[in-house]
Amino acid sequence: MFIVRHRIIFFIISGLLFAGSFFAFFTKGLNFGIDFKGGSIVEVEYSAGRPDVSVLKDAIDPLGFSPRIQETGDNGFLIRTRTLDDAKGEHTALLSALTLGGTVEATEVRYNSIGPVIGKELRDKAWLAILAVIVGIVLFIAFVFRKVSEPVSSWKYGVITSVALLHDIIIPTGVFAFLGKEIDTLFVVGLLSIMGLSVHDTIVVFDRVRENLKLKISSNFSETVGASLRQTFTRSINTSLTIIFVLIALYFVGPASTHDFALLLLIGMTIGTYSSVFIASPLLVVAEESGKK
């Protein structure tokens, strides 16, 4: 099959995407939200139409909170600042500034405050959760494919799956780093969702490879993998497109609060489908060929 025969092309594409992602990590870094670095977030709604961002910024700047102001909905603002000290009345001072000294009416919709120590703890636990999922998936696949020892050992199926999963989470994270998007707990939920959807696609292809090995449809392993890809290609693409179309609609029609989440899943689903078909399966052939040497 074309994918197996010309696998080096797809490896190069992934390599370039990897390089671009790491370049974004080192040059721009990850923009951690208050969930992971600490801070306060306040969301307000204006009943008579929101003021200009510049006016609001001029009212808040003298307080020294270093705010980031984002429009939400038709009449709201989301303000992210350093951690506010309620004991010093900083939260009250911010609300006063948001009402421009009481000249406009605003309703506080949300207020959250997280200290830097808790933020660091959440960040560490988030990375541990992702690592635990990857290790669990490797062990699960090695167990499921334990009766498949030739020509590729069962544990290699698990390792290749983990490589594909890293591919699927590093590239979307690199895109978010490049765009300067915020990394928060919802972002981690998105990565875990991407991993679940991607590994499902990969296992479907690997399971067909396992069945075709039992049926001995060919003595050549690369031909067996190619046949398995042909048998599952249409299903993988159609399933992924169904989800991708929904995510596109959610991104363009859904509320502003879900835009980044929809964008993350959209990138992740596209990359996940690509890795399942164009990376994971050809890597099986590479593993089989390297085992002969």
N, C-alpha and C positions, 0 to 999 in steps of 0.2 A: 504494500500500500504506500501511497505517496508520503504520508506522514512519517512512517517508519524509515522509508528509503532516504528521505531528505530531512532527517531529524536534526542534522547539524544546523540547518537554517533556523529552526524554532529554538534551539539551544542558544544561538547567537542573539535572537530577538529577546529572549528572557534575560540573557546576560547583560544586554544593553539596558533593559528596564531595571535590573538589579543595580547596575552601576549608577543610573540616574537617580534611583531611590537613595542610595548611600551618599551620593553627592548632595542631595537635598538635606539629608540628615546632618551632614557635617558643615554645610554652608548656612543653612537656615535654622536647623534644630527643630525640635518638636515644641509646639505651642501648647503646653499643658494648661488646662483649665483650672478653676478653683478646686475642683474635686481632687486634683493631684498635687497642687502646689499651695493650696490654702488661699483664702480670700473671701470676699462677700459678693453676693449677687442679689440685685433688687430689680423687680419688674413692676412697672407702674402702667396704669391705663388712664388716659385723659378723656373726660366726658365731653369736652367742647373742642376737641381737636388738639393734637399735640403741638407743642412749640417747635421751632427750628432746632436742629441739633446744635448749631453754633451758639444759640442763646442758652441752651441748657448747659453746654460745656463751660461757657463763661460764668454761669452761676455756681458750678461745682468746683471748678479749678482752684479758687481761693481756699478751699477746704483741704487741699493737699492729699486727695484720695487717689490720684492717678487713675481716673475712670476710663473705661472703654464703653462707649455708648453704641447700642445697636437697636435699630427700629424693629418692632414686632407688631404684627397685625396691622390694623388701620390706624390705631390711636395709641399705641404703646411704645415703651422703651425698655430695653434690658440694659442694666448698668452693672458692670463688673469692676470691682475695686479691690484694693488691698483689704486685709481683714479689718473690719470695723470694730471698734471698742465700744460696746453698748454702755459700759460703765461711765465712759467719758461723753456719752451723748452723741457719738458720731453718727449712729444710725438716724437719730432724730434730726441732726443737722443736714444729713443727705436728703431726707424727705422734705425738709424745708426748702432746700435748694431746688429740688425737683418740682416743687409747686411755685417756684420763683418768688419765694417769700410770702406765699399765700395768695398770690394774685391769680393763679389758675388752680382749677380743681383736679386733683390726681388721686387715684385709688391704688394702694399697694396691693399687687396681685400675689407677689412672692418675695420672700426674703430668706436667704440661706447664708450661713457663715461657717467656714471651715478653717481651723487653725493649720499652720504649716506642718506640724508634726503629724496630725491626722491625715493630711493630704499626702505626705510622703508614705505613710503606712498603707493608704489606699492604692497608691501607685505601685508599691512593691507587691502588694497582694494581687493586683491586676496582672502584672507580668508573670507571677507564679501561677495564676489560674490558667493563663495561656500555655505556659510550659507544661503544666500538669495535663492539660487536654491533649497536647501533642504526644507526650509520653504514653498516656492512656490509649490513644489511637494506635500508636506503634505496637504496643503490647497486644491490643485487641486483634489487629490485623495479623500479627504473627501467630496468634492462637487460632484464628479462623482458617488461616492458610497453612496450618501445621502439617497437613498431609500432602502438601505440595512441596516437594524437596528437589525436584528435577524439572527443568535444568536450572531454575533459580530458587534458592533457599527461601523458606517462608519468611524469615526475619528481614530479608531484603525487600519484600513487598511492603513491610511496615516502614522501613527506612526510606524507601522511595516515596511513600505516601507522606511522610513527615517533611521531606524535601519539597514536595509539591505544596504542602500546607504553609511552609515558611515562605515560599514563592508567593502564595496567595495573600499573605498578611503583610509582607514587607513592601510589596509594590503599592498597595493602597495607602499604607502609612507614609511611604515616600511621596505620593501625590499630595496627601494632606499636609506634609511638611513643606512641600514646594508652594502650595496655595496659602500656607499660613493658617489653616483651619485649626480649630481648637480640639485638643485631645482630652476627652473626659470619660466618665464611666459609660456613657452611651456609646462612645467610640469603641470601648472594649467589648461591649455587648454586640456591636456590629461585627467586630473581628471574630468573635466566637460563633456568630451566626454564619459568617462566610466560611469558617472552617468546617462547620457542620454540613453545609450545602456542598462544599467542594469535595469533602471526603466521601460523601454519598455518591457523587459522580464517579470518583476514582474507583471506589469499591465495585461499582456496577461493571466497569470495564475489566477490572482485575478478576472479578468473578466469572466473566465470560471467558477470559483467558484460561482460568482454571478448568472450566467445563470443556473447552476445546482441547486442552491438554489431555483430559481424560478420554475424549472421543478420538484423539490422535488424528486430527484432521490434516496434519502435516508433520513431517519429520524435522522441518526447519522452524525454529522457534520464532524468528522474525516474521515468517509468514503466518504463523498462528496468531501472533499479536496483531498483525495487520488485518487478518480476518475478523478478529474479535472487535477491533475498532470499527470496521465496516458494519458489523452487526449492531453496534450500540451507538454509532455516530448520530444517526437521525434522532434517536430518543434523547440523547444528551443535549443536542442543540435545541430541540423543540421544548424540552422541559425548562432549559435555561432561558430561552426567549420569552416563555410565558411569564417567568418571574421578572425578567428585565423590563418587559413592557409595563408591568405594574409599577415597578420602581421609577421608570421614566415619568409615568403619570403622577406618581406621588411627589416627585421632585418638582415638576412644573406646576401642578395644580394644588398640591398639599400645602399646609401651613408652613410659614417660614421656620418654625421651630424644628421641623422634620427634614429640612433641606439637606443639611450636612449628613444626617443619618442615611437618607435615601441615596445621596451621592456615594457614600462609603459602600453601601450594599451594591449599588450599581457597578462601581468599579470592581469590587470584590467578586461579584457574580461573573462578570465578564472575564476577569483574570482566572477565576477558579475553573470555569468551563474550559478555557484555553489550556490551563495546566493539566487538567484531567485527560484531555485528548492529545495534546501536542507535546507534553513534557513527561508525565508520569509513565505512560505506556512505552514511549521510546526509551526511557531510562531502564525499563525491564530488559530491553534488547541489549542495551549497553552493559547491564549487569551480567547477562548471560554470556556475552562475548568476552568480557573481562575474566569470567570464570574459566574460560577455555585456555587462557594464557598461563 
